[in-house]
Amino acid sequence: MKKLLVTGGAGFIGSEFIRQGVNRGYEIVLVDKLTYAGDLKRIKEVEKEITFYRVDIVNKEFVEYIFTKEKPEAVIHWAAESHVDRSISDASPFIETNMKGTQVLLEVSKHYGIEKFVNISTDEVYGDLKSVSGGEDKFHETTPLNPSSPYSASKASADMLGRAYFRTYGVPVVTVRPSNTYGPFQYPEKLIPVIISRVTDNKPAPLYAKGENIREWLYVEDCATGIYAVLEKGRVGEIYNLGSGQERRNIDVARKILSFLEKPANLIEFVQDRPGHDFRYSLNSDKIKNDIGFKAQTEFEIGLEKTIQWYVENEWWWRRVS
């Protein structure tokens, strides 16, 4: 497979996937609506080496046109509305893009002989680890889905649609559920860039409740590399958790950022918890390690320092998009 159709490749993780893909020798066809969170400057260094279509993936006729013209061999589906808080305020765009958009891509792929459809899901489809029956300490690929927010519910629907199209129609779908991803070029509404951007201007850094919620953190380069491992070696019909095994409380992440930037701890501001806030996510990623041979390489503290340094050196980008 050399020609890839990549949705949402102007986004945070998708752009890293595209940059790596060009370096790996893949021919990339980028499909992106360019919402507030999409930015072609993320892929400026490779823009002349890819083909770009600005299109909403719910536009079936346009998607069919792209497939007919470009004849991609594989689809890597990153495109999604992804911010939980926004989904709580208005779930409609999440239903439209994450559910309807995924269905359109699967339906079109069904007719065009796609060799592999990598459907990017999320660890949030599992819900809160505390609510998992049987006392599991980590989410396994067989853990029942139990989403808590409109965002995660829409992603769970997209996840299940992909698996249904594999079973019913034989569309060669592989499902990947990455953990919380961080790194350069992340839009400043997510935890790490929010804290960096706020305290850079000596403004309060908001944390929900007491900041004790726990997340498993995956560096963006590792996330994209893991998806290539699945693309190249993953078995169709399978589900793969993609995590780092590195969990941190939000309060500890915030304190590390403040310390690195030499900012006072009193800039942390505890705010009212959001509705339905999951306490902890943690993935068992043995399957992707044992079946495919992939393991995340970046230690969290190293990845976090690299991320902070990037934001310090690239204020032009995050101030512009903010």
C-alpha positions in Angstrom: 0.0 0.0 0.0 1.6 3.2 -1.1 -1.3 5.6 -1.6 -3.2 6.7 1.5 -6.3 8.8 1.9 -5.9 10.5 5.2 -8.9 12.3 6.7 -8.3 15.1 9.3 -4.7 15.4 8.4 -4.5 19.1 9.1 -5.3 18.3 12.7 -2.9 17.7 15.6 -2.2 14.0 15.3 -3.2 13.6 11.7 -0.6 16.2 10.7 2.2 14.2 12.5 0.9 11.1 10.6 1.2 13.0 7.3 4.7 14.3 8.0 5.9 10.8 8.9 4.1 9.4 5.9 5.8 11.6 3.4 9.2 10.7 5.0 8.2 7.0 4.7 7.6 7.4 1.0 3.8 7.1 1.0 1.7 9.1 -1.4 -0.7 11.1 0.7 -4.2 12.4 -0.3 -5.4 14.7 2.5 -9.1 15.3 3.0 -9.9 17.9 5.6 -12.8 20.3 6.3 -10.4 22.8 8.0 -12.5 23.5 11.1 -11.2 25.8 13.8 -8.9 23.0 14.9 -7.5 22.3 11.4 -4.4 24.2 10.2 -2.4 23.6 7.0 0.6 25.3 8.6 1.1 22.1 10.5 2.1 20.4 7.3 3.7 23.3 5.5 7.0 21.4 5.3 5.5 18.7 3.1 2.6 20.6 1.5 4.1 20.3 -2.0 4.4 16.5 -1.7 0.7 15.8 -0.9 -2.6 16.2 -2.6 -5.2 18.2 -0.6 -9.0 18.4 -0.8 -10.9 20.7 1.4 -14.2 18.9 1.9 -16.6 17.9 4.7 -16.5 14.1 4.9 -20.3 14.0 5.2 -20.4 15.2 1.6 -20.8 11.7 0.0 -20.7 12.9 -3.6 -17.4 14.8 -3.2 -15.9 11.9 -1.2 -16.9 9.5 -4.1 -15.3 11.9 -6.6 -12.0 11.8 -4.6 -12.0 8.0 -4.4 -12.7 7.8 -8.1 -10.0 10.2 -9.1 -7.3 9.3 -6.6 -7.9 5.5 -6.2 -6.4 5.3 -2.7 -5.3 1.8 -1.5 -5.9 2.5 2.2 -7.9 5.0 4.3 -6.7 6.3 7.7 -9.6 8.0 9.3 -8.5 10.7 11.8 -11.2 13.3 11.1 -13.3 14.0 14.2 -14.7 16.6 16.5 -12.7 15.8 19.6 -13.1 18.3 22.5 -15.3 16.9 25.3 -16.3 20.4 26.7 -17.5 21.5 23.3 -19.6 18.3 22.9 -21.3 19.1 26.3 -22.2 22.6 25.0 -23.4 21.3 21.6 -23.4 17.7 20.6 -24.7 18.3 17.1 -21.3 18.7 15.2 -20.0 15.6 16.9 -22.9 13.5 15.8 -22.6 14.9 12.2 -18.8 14.4 11.8 -18.0 11.5 14.0 -21.0 9.3 13.2 -22.3 10.4 9.8 -18.9 11.2 8.4 -17.5 7.8 9.4 -20.5 6.1 7.8 -20.0 7.9 4.6 -16.3 7.0 4.4 -17.1 3.3 5.2 -19.9 3.2 2.6 -17.7 4.7 -0.1 -14.8 2.4 0.9 -17.1 -0.6 0.5 -17.3 0.0 -3.3 -13.7 1.0 -4.1 -11.6 -2.1 -3.2 -9.8 -0.5 -0.2 -7.1 -2.8 1.1 -7.3 -1.4 4.7 -9.4 1.1 6.6 -7.7 2.2 9.8 -10.5 3.6 12.0 -9.1 5.9 14.8 -11.1 5.6 17.9 -10.1 6.7 21.5 -9.7 5.2 25.0 -12.6 7.4 26.0 -15.1 5.0 24.5 -14.5 2.7 27.5 -15.7 5.3 29.9 -14.5 5.6 33.5 -12.2 2.8 34.6 -13.9 2.9 38.0 -17.2 1.9 36.5 -15.8 -1.2 34.6 -17.3 -4.4 36.0 -15.1 -7.2 37.3 -12.6 -4.9 38.9 -10.3 -4.5 35.9 -7.3 -2.3 36.4 -6.9 -1.5 32.7 -9.0 -1.4 29.6 -8.6 -4.4 27.3 -9.8 -4.6 23.7 -12.7 -6.8 24.9 -13.8 -4.4 27.7 -17.4 -3.3 26.9 -17.8 0.3 25.7 -19.4 2.6 28.2 -18.9 6.2 27.0 -19.7 9.1 29.3 -19.9 12.2 27.2 -21.5 13.1 23.9 -18.0 13.2 22.4 -17.1 9.7 23.5 -20.6 8.4 22.6 -20.1 9.7 19.1 -16.7 8.1 18.9 -18.0 4.8 20.2 -20.7 4.9 17.5 -18.0 5.4 14.9 -15.9 2.6 16.4 -18.9 0.2 16.2 -19.8 1.3 12.7 -16.4 0.3 11.5 -16.6 -3.1 13.1 -20.1 -3.6 11.8 -19.0 -2.7 8.2 -16.2 -5.3 8.6 -18.6 -8.0 9.8 -21.5 -7.3 7.5 -19.8 -6.1 4.3 -16.2 -7.3 4.6 -14.8 -3.8 4.6 -11.2 -4.3 5.8 -11.4 -2.2 9.0 -8.9 -2.2 11.7 -9.8 -0.3 14.9 -7.2 1.6 17.0 -7.9 3.2 20.4 -5.1 5.5 21.4 -4.7 7.0 24.8 -4.5 10.8 25.5 -2.0 12.2 23.0 0.1 15.3 23.5 2.9 17.2 21.7 3.7 20.1 19.4 0.9 21.7 17.3 -1.9 20.6 19.7 -4.7 23.1 19.6 -4.7 25.2 22.8 -8.0 23.9 24.3 -6.6 20.6 25.6 -5.0 20.3 29.0 -1.3 20.6 28.3 -1.3 23.5 25.8 -4.0 25.3 27.8 -1.7 25.3 30.8 1.3 26.3 28.8 -0.4 29.1 27.0 -2.2 30.5 30.1 0.8 30.5 32.5 3.0 32.0 29.8 0.9 35.1 30.1 0.8 34.7 33.9 -2.9 33.8 33.8 -4.6 31.2 36.0 -4.3 27.6 34.7 -7.7 25.9 35.2 -8.0 22.4 36.5 -11.3 20.6 37.1 -12.2 19.7 40.7 -9.0 18.9 42.6 -7.0 17.9 39.5 -6.8 14.3 40.6 -8.1 12.8 37.4 -5.7 10.3 35.8 -4.8 10.0 32.2 -2.4 7.8 30.2 -0.2 10.1 28.1 1.1 9.1 24.6 3.6 11.4 22.8 2.3 12.4 19.3 5.2 10.9 17.4 4.6 7.5 19.1 0.9 7.7 18.3 1.5 8.2 14.6 4.2 5.6 14.5 1.9 3.2 16.2 -0.8 3.8 13.5 1.8 3.0 10.8 2.6 -0.2 12.6 -1.1 -1.1 12.5 -1.5 0.0 8.8 1.5 -2.2 7.8 1.1 -5.2 10.1 -2.4 -5.1 11.8 -5.0 -7.7 11.0 -8.3 -6.6 9.5 -11.2 -7.0 11.9 -9.0 -6.5 14.9 -9.0 -3.9 17.6 -5.7 -2.5 19.1 -5.3 -0.4 22.2 -2.4 2.1 21.7 -1.0 3.4 24.9 2.2 4.3 26.6 1.7 2.7 30.0 2.5 6.1 31.6 -0.2 7.5 33.8 -0.2 10.9 35.5 -2.7 12.9 37.6 -3.6 16.2 35.9 -2.4 18.2 38.9 1.0 16.6 38.6 1.2 17.4 34.9 0.3 21.0 35.7 2.9 21.3 38.4 5.6 19.9 36.0 4.7 22.6 33.4 4.8 25.4 36.0 8.1 24.2 37.3 9.7 24.0 33.8 8.5 27.5 33.0 9.5 28.8 36.4 6.0 29.9 37.2 4.5 30.0 40.7 2.2 27.2 41.8 -0.5 29.6 42.8 -1.3 30.0 39.1 -3.2 26.7 39.3 -6.9 27.4 39.6 -9.4 24.7 40.6 -12.7 25.1 38.8 -16.0 23.3 39.0 -15.8 19.8 37.6 -17.5 19.2 34.2 -20.5 16.9 34.0 -19.8 13.2 33.5 -16.1 13.6 34.0 -14.3 10.3 33.8 -11.8 9.8 36.6 -9.2 7.5 35.0 -8.3 5.9 31.7 -5.6 3.2 31.5 -5.0 0.8 28.5 -3.6 -2.7 28.3 -1.5 -2.4 25.1 -0.1 -6.0 25.2 -1.9 -6.9 22.0 -0.2 -4.3 19.8 3.1 -5.1 21.3 2.8 -8.9 21.0 1.0 -9.1 17.6 2.6 -6.2 15.8 5.8 -5.5 17.7 5.0 -1.9 18.6 5.8 -0.2 21.9 5.8 3.6 22.6 9.3 4.9 23.1 9.0 8.4 24.6 9.2 8.8 28.4 6.5 11.2 29.6 8.9 13.7 31.3 11.0 13.9 28.1 8.0 14.2 25.8 6.5 16.9 28.1 9.7 19.0 28.1 10.0 18.7 24.3 6.4 19.9 24.1 6.8 22.8 26.4 10.0 23.9 24.7 8.2 23.8 21.3 5.4 26.0 22.6 7.9 28.4 24.0 9.7 28.6 20.7 6.5 28.8 18.6 4.3 31.4 20.2 3.6 32.6 16.6 1.5 29.5 16.0 -0.5 29.0 19.1 -1.3 32.7 19.6 -2.5 32.9 16.0 -4.8 29.9 16.3 -6.0 30.9 19.7 
